[in-house]
Amino acid sequence: MNVLLTGAFGNIGQSALDALLKRGHQVRCFDLKTKANERAARSYVQRAQIIWGDLRRPEDLKGALRDIQIVVHLAFVIPSLSATGVSSETDPEWAREINVGGMKNLLDAMKQQPQPPKILFSSSLHIYGKTQHLPPPRTVFDTPHPIEHYAKHKVECEEMIQRSGLTWTIFRLGASLPIRLLMDPAMFDVPLNNRIEFVHRRDVGLAIANGLETDEIWGKVWHIGGGPDCQLYQRELVEGVLEAVGVGMLPEDAFTNEPYPTDWLETEESQRVLNFQRRTLSDYIEDVKKRVGFRRFFIRLFRPLIRAWILRKSRVQV
């Protein structure tokens, strides 16, 4: 199958790309030409077609869509943990040009194709807003109440897709973290008792690959979360990673008490259809330890200084 993968060299993009190539799909990668993306693309140049472009330029999309059967649309400006360091919340108008304006350009270009392709769009659990006062889990029938600009953009894009007249499916993802040592200030913006559903990025890639091989996904919204074993509290996630890399758990008063828009997800139906839940937080922690590698020795050696440096990132007065 001929697949266009946008955001191919991002966190989820590379996992999806690996899974799609493993299944024998012909993948055309579409992403911005940055140094980080060029480095990531080097290992794929013999296995996938790479097109550098910008969602804000319709002319870039027209060529990328030629002879494509399915679009997997992952490219999006996110609120935190981005490899670019740019946030949807610090410059929302710029982010909206890419997130919402880019979606409009993509849908328009798809409709102009002689045989318009199908689209799989990655949305987010963030669209439900602050739900800690509600009994879990969230279902795909819950009404969105987006808080962040990012989540509002996701909801707007979902609505555009559903009105497009194209064949579509929407995957609302749980918390799928990049495999690296997370020192983003956003870590402190989630209360330690906040419910959060983790899903390993490789499981997301598997869900996408499996989804393209079943007709049952189309015209529906699906939750892509890690399942009961990945329904965590923020404390478990943060403590597990920080202890594993040698930093150790940080003081509780560095973390906010303001509820954050994450929750547990109902994934029984998506697991039945997509059969993707293979990994847990323990697998992620092992991946992070391998990525950090020998640096764990220096983290332990300079632990007091590193802990002080991390704590300075907290927006909460400690």
TIRO-850062 format. One record per residue (C-alpha): x, y, z. Coordinates in steps of 0.25 Angstrom, whole numbers, plus 5000, padded with zeros to 4 digits. Layout:
! residues N
XYZ ...
***
This chain:
! residues 318
500050005000 500550144997 500550225010 500850375012 501450385026 501450535031 502350565043 503150445039 504350475048 503650515061 503450435073 502250355068 502650365053 503850285054 503150175061 502050175051 503050175040 503750055045 502449975047 501950015033 503249975026 503349845033 501949815027 502449845013 501749975011 502350075001 502450195010 502650345006 503150425018 502750575019 503450665029 504150795031 505650795027 506350815040 507650765045 506950675055 506050615044 507150605034 507950525044 506750435047 506550415032 507950355029 507550215033 506350215024 506850275011 506950135005 505550085010 504650205009 504450325000 504750455007 504050585003 504450715011 503250815012 502350905020 500850875023 500651025021 501051015006 499950954998 500950934986 501850844995 500650754998 500150734984 501450664980 501450584992 500050524990 500250474976 499850324976 499650314991 498550224996 498650255011 499150385019 499550355033 499550505038 500450515051 501150655048 500650745059 501250855068 501150805083 501150875096 502350805102 503450705100 503650745086 505050715080 504950855074 504750925087 503651005081 502251005089 500851015083 500551095096 501651195095 501251235081 499851185078 499551265066 500851215059 500451075064 499051085058 499551125045 500250985044 499350905052 497950955047 498451025035 499250905031 498150815032 497250895023 498350895013 498550745014 497050715013 496850815001 498050744994 497550604997 496150644990 496850694978 497450554975 496850474964 496550364975 496550434988 497350354999 496850315013 497350385025 497750335039 497950455048 498650445062 497850525072 498050525087 497450495101 497750645104 496450675097 495550635109 496150745118 496150735133 495450615137 496050565150 494750595157 494050495148 494050345150 495050285140 495250235129 494950335118 494250275106 494250325091 492750365094 493150465104 492950615100 494350685098 494650805107 495950845102 496850945111 498150965104 498351025090 498850895086 497650815090 496750925083 497450905070 497350755071 495750765073 495650865061 496450765053 495550655057 494350735053 494950775039 495350625036 493950575040 493250685030 494250665019 493550555011 494750475011 494950335017 495550355031 495950295045 496450375057 497350315067 497350385081 498650355087 499050335102 500350395107 501450345098 502750395103 504050415095 505150315099 506050405105 506350465119 505150565121 505550695128 504450775122 503850875132 502450825128 502850705137 502450795149 501150835143 500450705145 500050675160 500650545165 499250485168 498750515154 498250395146 499050375133 499050265123 500350225117 500550165103 501950125098 502250195085 502550055078 501150015082 500550135075 501350105063 500849955063 499350005065 499550095052 500149985044 499049885049 497949985046 498350005032 498049855030 496649855035 495449915029 494749925043 495550055047 494950145036 493950255040 494150235055 494950295067 495950205075 496650215088 498150175087 498550155101 499450045108 498249975115 498049945129 499549915132 499850055127 498750135135 499650205145 499750325154 500850435150 501650395162 501850255157 502350305144 503250415149 503850335160 504050215151 504850295141 505650385151 506050265160 506450185148 507450285142 508050325156 507450455159 506450405169 505050455172 504850605174 504150675185 502650675185 502550825187 503250845173 501950795166 500650865164 499350825170 498550885159 497850765151 498450735137 497750695125 498050545125 497350425129 497150275128 496550225115 495550115111 496350035101 495649895101 495049915087 496249975081 497149855086 496149755081 496249815067 497649865067 498349765076 499549865079 499749865095 501049795096 501849885106 501749955119 502450065127 503549965131 503949945116 504050095114 504950115126 505850005121 505850085108 506250215115 507350145123 507950095110 507850225103 508550295115 509550195115 510950225122 510350365125 509650305137 511050295144 511250445143 509750475147 510050395160 511350465162 510750605161 509450565166 509250685176 509650785165 508750725155 507550715164 507750865168 507750895153 506450815150 505750875162 506051015156 505150975144 503950965153 502951075152 502451045166 503151115177 503951015185 
***
